[in-house]
Amino acid sequence: MSKKRLSDWQRLVLADLAAIARAFPGDVEKVGGHQLGPQREMKFRLRLRTADIPRADGGLALGEYEDFSITVDPFDLAPPRAEVDHMRFLHHAHVLQGRRLCLYLDAAREWDPITGFGGFVDRLVAWLSDAATGRFDAQTALYHAVGGVLHVTDGAPTVVVRDSLRSRVRVQNGWWKRRTLHRFDVIMDRPERAADATHVPVLMLDTDLPFGAGHNLGSLMLTIDNPYFGHLSPGREVRATRMNTGLSKTLLTVLGASAIRKPDGTPQGIVIAVPHPTGGPPHLLSASIPASGADHIRALVRASRGRSSMIDIDGNQANPDTPVEWWPVSDERAEVTTRRDSTRPVTAFSGKTIHIWGCGGLGSWVADYVVRAGGTKIVLCDPGRVTGGLLTRQNFVEADIGSTKVEALADRLRAISDSVEVLVHKCMAPPVPHLAEVDLIIDTTVSVAIGRLLDGVATATGRPVLAQLATDARTGTLGIMTVSVPPLTIGPLAIDRQAGRTVAADGSLEEFHQLWNSPEAGDELTPTRGCSTPTFHGSAADLAGVAASLASILGSHLGAATAVSGTHLISLPHGEAGPLRKFVPADEGDKSM
């Protein structure tokens, strides 16, 4: 290819490499010329002297020199890529399919084009150093069990897996349950109604698949019989691994046994459990054989039954070109998943039964956060309905207009979590008997009567944590939350009155005085002409921010080793008061109202 076709970035890479080679003769060298591929990607060979890189037992074995095939795209938005043309790096963490080096886990954050090709070389040398000294953890290597290959067919739906598999069981029964056009769930318990789900076998392999699982039925069968087929020279020993050369026959048998129970013209799925090289739960693949391929398998089953009552498919009869569509797997099994919020205060809501009284400007957002954090039972109370004007700042959508707030919010919460139980009451508070076995009551009604009710609840033995949340009338950027934690017998209204006296006497907290004062002219607005109740100013961004901050602080109370009660005051960074936070502890001896 003509050098004129190189992009500015590619020419800069070559210039950088030439300068590096001159500065470090014998350590860095470009071997031969360069070529341009069909997508204008530039390829060349890079040789590094690696003799001085430290080694450790179990680390990547390096020679005195190592050669790499480097690929450089026309633009610098993605870093160059490095591969090797041998299999000496096979089975090492962050080596994909034995050849491709995974130098960047998150190139968007780790690759800076300003560092040029020199930055890439530094990264490559650092990677080699970490690999040679055994610093990489194969447990965290992306898709290590399947060679780092992302098995995804364009347009395929996602398969969600939350049920655990039984260990050391070759074949298990599973079912695909359609949730949406884009999602199926794998369930391991037989559904009550056969029409609710489609049977799929779950096949456990004996070893990992370092080169992936293939792209059609033929390559899949060859791969699960011998994961190294076609990738290594005959007789070469990579490691002591027993090969189950009959596993492809098991694959055909379980596919046939499942497919024959379905009508012709329907596809056939399978879940493949691939052992991880370092042990632990297997990596899961999910595949679908299109209807034409499934019909072929059904025909083979019928033919085999002419010879025997058992399914005995001759592998030589199977069409190796039968497509295998790989469906992306969202593996959410507890044993392989760490919640993204696992270290955050809101995890204290997980597994809790929580009441939310008032589903408006603050309550509708708090409910969302509590469910996302893992609350298992939510009780919503609000007598109101959703109107169009509320969409400006409450957690509802156009389709909710006309619905009661509790029903609309309940639908949203159930859409967030499959496991949450949501109960609704179209009133300000539920009947007293419903307060039993409650972990937390969150009140956002700004009702004095509800405050009196909660003060009475605070005196009961075995009562839940009580919290009242509100914002200011002028901006919706101030937040106040009063928390009463057992064994304190003073409720949130009484604690709030205490805090009001303390804050009023503190000039440094002047911005919060308005929370206890009557609104001044202009602090409130009348959203609709006519008989419309005055309300506070504030946007969705304001109220969601206040609700998020107060929910996190409340989570800290629930998760604290010591019971602490009192009033929290916050101001959002963009508010008139700027970023502020103050805690006023409750005085158990002061019960004045």
Secondary structure as the mmCIF struct_conf table of DSSP 4:
data_model
#
loop_
_struct_conf.conf_type_id
_struct_conf.id
_struct_conf.beg_label_comp_id
_struct_conf.beg_label_asym_id
_struct_conf.beg_label_seq_id
_struct_conf.end_label_comp_id
_struct_conf.end_label_asym_id
_struct_conf.end_label_seq_id
HELX_RH_3T_P HELX_RH_3T_P1 LYS A 3 ARG A 5
BEND BEND1 LEU A 6 LEU A 6
HELX_RH_AL_P HELX_RH_AL_P1 ASP A 8 ALA A 23
BEND BEND2 PHE A 24 PHE A 24
TURN_TY1_P TURN_TY1_P1 PRO A 25 ASP A 27
STRN STRN1 VAL A 28 LEU A 36
TURN_TY1_P TURN_TY1_P2 PRO A 38 GLN A 39
BEND BEND3 ARG A 40 ARG A 40
STRN STRN2 MET A 42 ARG A 49
TURN_TY1_P TURN_TY1_P3 ALA A 51 ASP A 52
BEND BEND4 ILE A 53 ILE A 53
TURN_TY1_P TURN_TY1_P4 ASP A 57 GLY A 58
BEND BEND5 GLY A 59 GLY A 59
BEND BEND6 GLU A 64 GLU A 64
STRN STRN3 TYR A 65 VAL A 72
BEND BEND7 PRO A 74 PHE A 75
TURN_TY1_P TURN_TY1_P5 ASP A 76 LEU A 77
BEND BEND8 ALA A 78 ALA A 78
STRN STRN4 ARG A 81 GLU A 83
BEND BEND9 ASP A 85 MET A 87
TURN_TY1_P TURN_TY1_P6 ARG A 88 HIS A 91
BEND BEND10 HIS A 92 HIS A 92
TURN_TY1_P TURN_TY1_P7 ALA A 93 HIS A 94
STRN STRN5 VAL A 95 LEU A 96
TURN_TY1_P TURN_TY1_P8 GLN A 97 ARG A 99
STRN STRN6 ARG A 100 LEU A 101
BEND BEND11 LEU A 105 LEU A 105
HELX_RH_AL_P HELX_RH_AL_P2 ALA A 107 GLU A 110
HELX_RH_3T_P HELX_RH_3T_P2 PRO A 113 THR A 115
HELX_RH_AL_P HELX_RH_AL_P3 GLY A 116 ALA A 132
TURN_TY1_P TURN_TY1_P9 THR A 133 GLY A 134
HELX_RH_3T_P HELX_RH_3T_P3 ALA A 138 THR A 140
BEND BEND12 ALA A 141 ALA A 141
TURN_TY1_P TURN_TY1_P10 LEU A 142 TYR A 143
HELX_RH_3T_P HELX_RH_3T_P4 HIS A 144 VAL A 146
TURN_TY1_P TURN_TY1_P11 GLY A 147 GLY A 148
TURN_TY1_P TURN_TY1_P12 ASP A 154 GLY A 155
HELX_LH_PP_P HELX_LH_PP_P1 ALA A 156 PRO A 157
STRN STRN7 THR A 158 VAL A 161
BEND BEND13 ASP A 163 ASP A 163
HELX_LH_PP_P HELX_LH_PP_P2 SER A 164 ARG A 166
TURN_TY1_P TURN_TY1_P13 SER A 167 ARG A 168
BEND BEND14 ARG A 170 ARG A 170
STRN STRN8 VAL A 171 THR A 180
TURN_TY1_P TURN_TY1_P14 LEU A 181 HIS A 182
STRN STRN9 ARG A 183 ILE A 187
BEND BEND15 MET A 188 ASP A 189
HELX_LH_PP_P HELX_LH_PP_P3 ARG A 190 PRO A 191
BEND BEND16 GLU A 192 ARG A 193
HELX_RH_3T_P HELX_RH_3T_P5 ALA A 194 ASP A 196
STRN STRN10 THR A 198 MET A 204
BEND BEND17 ASP A 206 THR A 207
TURN_TY1_P TURN_TY1_P15 PRO A 210 PHE A 211
BEND BEND18 HIS A 215 HIS A 215
STRN STRN11 ASN A 216 ASN A 216
HELX_RH_AL_P HELX_RH_AL_P4 LEU A 217 ASP A 225
TURN_TY1_P TURN_TY1_P16 PRO A 227 HIS A 231
BEND BEND19 LEU A 232 LEU A 232
TURN_TY1_P TURN_TY1_P17 PRO A 234 GLY A 235
BEND BEND20 ARG A 239 ARG A 239
TURN_TY1_P TURN_TY1_P18 THR A 245 GLY A 246
HELX_RH_AL_P HELX_RH_AL_P5 LEU A 247 ALA A 259
TURN_TY1_P TURN_TY1_P19 ILE A 260 ARG A 261
BEND BEND21 LYS A 262 LYS A 262
TURN_TY1_P TURN_TY1_P20 ASP A 264 GLY A 265
STRN STRN12 GLN A 268 VAL A 274
TURN_TY1_P TURN_TY1_P21 PRO A 277 THR A 278
BEND BEND22 GLY A 280 PRO A 281
HELX_LH_PP_P HELX_LH_PP_P4 PRO A 282 PRO A 282
STRN STRN13 HIS A 283 ILE A 289
HELX_RH_AL_P HELX_RH_AL_P6 ALA A 291 ARG A 305
TURN_TY1_P TURN_TY1_P22 GLY A 306 ARG A 307
BEND BEND23 SER A 309 MET A 310
HELX_RH_3T_P HELX_RH_3T_P6 GLY A 315 GLN A 317
BEND BEND24 ALA A 318 ALA A 318
TURN_TY1_P TURN_TY1_P23 PRO A 320 ASP A 321
STRN STRN14 PRO A 323 PRO A 323
STRN STRN15 GLU A 325 TRP A 327
HELX_LH_PP_P HELX_LH_PP_P5 PRO A 328 PRO A 328
STRN STRN16 VAL A 329 ASP A 331
HELX_RH_3T_P HELX_RH_3T_P7 ALA A 334 VAL A 336
TURN_TY1_P TURN_TY1_P24 ARG A 340 THR A 343
BEND BEND25 ARG A 344 ARG A 344
HELX_RH_3T_P HELX_RH_3T_P8 PRO A 345 PHE A 349
TURN_TY1_P TURN_TY1_P25 SER A 350 GLY A 351
STRN STRN17 THR A 353 TRP A 357
BEND BEND26 GLY A 360 GLY A 360
TURN_TY1_P TURN_TY1_P26 GLY A 361 LEU A 362
HELX_RH_AL_P HELX_RH_AL_P7 GLY A 363 ARG A 372
TURN_TY1_P TURN_TY1_P27 ALA A 373 GLY A 374
STRN STRN18 LYS A 377 CYS A 381
STRN STRN19 ARG A 385 ARG A 385
HELX_RH_3T_P HELX_RH_3T_P9 GLY A 388 THR A 392
TURN_TY1_P TURN_TY1_P28 ARG A 393 ARG A 393
BEND BEND27 GLN A 394 ASN A 395
HELX_RH_3T_P HELX_RH_3T_P10 GLU A 398 ASP A 400
TURN_TY1_P TURN_TY1_P29 ILE A 401 GLY A 402
BEND BEND28 SER A 403 SER A 403
STRN STRN20 THR A 404 THR A 404
HELX_RH_AL_P HELX_RH_AL_P8 LYS A 405 ILE A 416
BEND BEND29 ASP A 418 SER A 419
STRN STRN21 GLU A 421 HIS A 425
BEND BEND30 LYS A 426 ALA A 429
HELX_RH_3T_P HELX_RH_3T_P11 VAL A 432 LEU A 435
TURN_TY1_P TURN_TY1_P30 ALA A 436 GLU A 437
BEND BEND31 ASP A 439 ASP A 439
STRN STRN22 LEU A 440 ASP A 443
BEND BEND32 THR A 445 THR A 445
HELX_RH_AL_P HELX_RH_AL_P9 VAL A 448 VAL A 457
TURN_TY1_P TURN_TY1_P31 ALA A 458 THR A 459
BEND BEND33 ALA A 460 ALA A 460
TURN_TY1_P TURN_TY1_P32 THR A 461 GLY A 462
HELX_LH_PP_P HELX_LH_PP_P6 ARG A 463 PRO A 464
STRN STRN23 VAL A 465 THR A 471
BEND BEND34 ALA A 473 GLY A 476
STRN STRN24 LEU A 478 SER A 484
TURN_TY1_P TURN_TY1_P33 PRO A 486 PRO A 487
HELX_RH_AL_P HELX_RH_AL_P10 PRO A 492 ALA A 504
TURN_TY1_P TURN_TY1_P34 ALA A 505 ALA A 505
HELX_RH_3T_P HELX_RH_3T_P12 GLY A 507 LEU A 515
TURN_TY1_P TURN_TY1_P35 TRP A 516 TRP A 516
BEND BEND35 ASN A 517 ASN A 517
HELX_LH_PP_P HELX_LH_PP_P7 SER A 518 GLU A 520
TURN_TY1_P TURN_TY1_P36 ALA A 521 GLY A 522
BEND BEND36 ASP A 523 ASP A 523
STRN STRN25 GLU A 524 LEU A 525
BEND BEND37 PRO A 527 CYS A 531
STRN STRN26 THR A 535 PHE A 536
HELX_RH_AL_P HELX_RH_AL_P11 ALA A 540 GLY A 559
BEND BEND38 ALA A 561 THR A 562
STRN STRN27 GLY A 566 SER A 571
TURN_TY1_P TURN_TY1_P37 PRO A 573 HIS A 574
BEND BEND39 GLY A 575 GLY A 575
TURN_TY1_P TURN_TY1_P38 GLU A 576 ALA A 577
BEND BEND40 PRO A 579 PRO A 579
STRN STRN28 LEU A 580 PRO A 585
TURN_TY1_P TURN_TY1_P39 GLU A 588 GLY A 589
#
